[in-house]
Amino acid sequence: MDRLVSLFEDFQGKMSYVKKERSVPMRRVKLEKWVITLVVIVLVMGVALTSSLAQNQVTIKFAHFYDPMAGPGHVMNIEWLEKTVAAFEEENPGIKV
């Protein structure tokens, strides 16, 4: 048991030495905070720029393959699709289908 106590005390002594050795000067901490702040500002500016670019004109490409022999039901589907695309473009002026 005495051996364990002496090992523990020896370990604590070494750990206190390591803690003292790892202390960081205040100047370095301020520099690290400055760098972190700069990185955060750059990231925020990048997100803002990306979101503003997304508001530019957008084109959606749509392909509709059909069979001309499909009959009147298919013609109704095409008419509905054309009306829906026109209504969508009217409601969303920045997006073209």
N, C-alpha and C positions, 0 to 999 in steps of 0.2 A: 504494500500500500504506500509506503514511503517512497518507493521508486516511482509510482504513478504520480504522486504529488510533486516530486522533484521534476519529472518530465513535463508536467503541466505548467509549473512555474517557469521552467526553461523555455517552453513554447510561448508563454505569455510575454516573456522578456524579448524573444525574437520577434514576435508580432508587433510589439510596441516600437521596436527599432524599424521595422518595415513601414509602419504607419508614419513615423516621423520622416522617413526617407521619401515617401510618396507625396508628401505635402507639396502643393502646387503654388508657386508664387502668384500674388494677386494680379500682376501684370499679364501673365499668361491666361488667367481666367477671363480677364476683361477682353483680351484678344479673341478668345474662343467665343465669347458671347457676341462680339462684334461680327465675327464670321458667320455664326448661326443666324444672326439678324439679317445679314446681307443675303444669305441663301434663301431665307423665308421671303424676303422682299422680291427677289428674282423669281421665285416660284409663283407668288401671287400675281406679279406682272405677266408672267407667261400664261397663267390661267385666264387672266382678263383679256389678253390679246387673242387667245384661242377662242374664247367665247364671242368676242366681237367679230372674228373672222367667220364664225359659223352663221352670223346674221346676213351674210352676203347671199347673192342669188344661188339657189340650189336647183339642180335638175335631177328629177327621178326618171330613170329609164324603165319603161314598162313594156314587156312583150306579151302579146296575147295571141296564141296560136289557135286557129279555128279551122273547122271543116266546112266548106261552102255547102256541102250536102246535108248539114246537120238539121236544117229545117227552121220553122218559125220560132221555136224556143231559143235557138241560138241567136237569131236576129234580135230578139228581145234582150238577151244578155249583152250584146254589143251596144245596143242603144242605151241600156242602163249604165254600162261602163263609161260611155262617152259623156253622159249627163253627170255621173259621179265625178269624173276627172275635171270637168268644167266647173262644177260646184266647189271642188277641193281647191282648184287654182284660184277661184274667186275669193274664197275665205282665207287663203294663205298666199298673199301676193308675192312673197319672196321665193316660192317654190313652184317650179314648172314641171309638169308631168309629160 
